[in-house]
């Protein structure tokens, strides 16, 4: 899990799944996932390690002239030997990260300040069971 930076305009200090970002022009969502994981966490992954699990669409009216339409492609990466001490947090994006198992993930959703994506998180939990 990652906690968004306190300086983010949208959802500061909220927890979310790690890592997340926007697809740049000309990129695929898998290329973006690889780039964002390296940028935000300092973890190198490759396309073969990405396992696609779902696409989630969300739209919200943030302000009168700010409508946020997003499409999330969600991947799971299983890696052995990730030491949280070796994760390099991109400070402009994140406050902190934490590793958690499925029961801890459920508790975070219920008890923490988390992004408002309950349906998305429920789909991830269903996949991981």
N, C-alpha and C positions, 0 to 999 in steps of 0.2 A: 504494500500500500504506500501511497505517497501523499504527503500533505502539501497542498499548493502554497506558494509564497504569499506572505502577508501583503505584498505589493501588487498582486494580480488584481486587475480591475473587476474581473468576474470570479466569484466564488473564492475569495481569499481565505486561506487557512482551512479550507475544506479538504477532507480526505477523498481519495479516488484510487482506482486501480492504477498500477504502474505499468508502463509509462504511457503517455498519451501525447498526441500532437496532431498538427494539420499536415495533410498531404500537399507537398509542393507541386507546382505545375510540372507536368511531365513525369511525375513519380507514380508508382503503384502504391497501394496501401501497405504491401509487404516491405517495399523499400523504405517507406516512411517509418514503419514500426522498427526496422533495424536502425535507422538513423536516430530516431527519438530515444530509443533505449540506450544507445551509446552517448548521446548528448546529455540526457537527463540523469543517467545513472552510472555512466562509465562502464557499462556491461556490453561486451561484444557478443552478438548473436548472428546467425546466418539464416538464410531463407529456409533451409531444411529443418531448422529447429522450431519454426513457427507453425503452429497448428491452428488453422482458422476454426472458430467456433460459432460466430454469429455476426450479423449486421443489425445495428440498432439505429433508428432514426429519431431525432428529437428536434422540436422547434419551440421557441419561447420568445415572447415579446419582452425584451429587457427594459426598453424605454420606448417612447412614442416613435422615435425614428431609428430604433435598434432592434431588428428582428434577427434572432440567432437560429439559423437552420443548419443542423449538422447531421452527418451520417458517420456512424462509428463502425469500423470493421474491427472485430475483437479477435485477438489471437492469444493462445496460451503457449508459453515457452517453458519447457521443463529442463532445468539445468541442475546438475549436482554441484555441490561445493560452492555455493554462493555465500561468501562471508560478508555480512552486513558492514563490517568494518572497512571492507575494500570498495564499497559503493561510493562513487564520487558524485555527490548531489550537485546539480546545476542550481546554484543559489538564486539566480534570477527567476527560476521556475518553481523551486521547491524549498520547503522549510526542513523537511525530514522524510525519511522512509522507514518502513518496518516490514519485516517478513512475518507472515502469519499463516497458520493452517486454516482449514475450512471452518472449524468452530470459532476461531478467533475472528475470521472474516465476517461471520454472521453477527458476532457480538459488536464489531465495529459498526456495522450497518445499523444495528439497533441502538447503540449508545453514543456514537461519536458524531461529530459535525461532518457529515459526508455529503457529497454531491447528490442532488435530487434526481436520482436515476434508479429508483427502486425496481422497476421492471427489468432494467438492464442487469442489475446485480442478482436478481432472482434467476435470470437465465444463466448467468455464470455459475451460480451455486448449483442449479440443476445439472449443468454440464459436468461439474467437478464431482458430483456424488457418485 
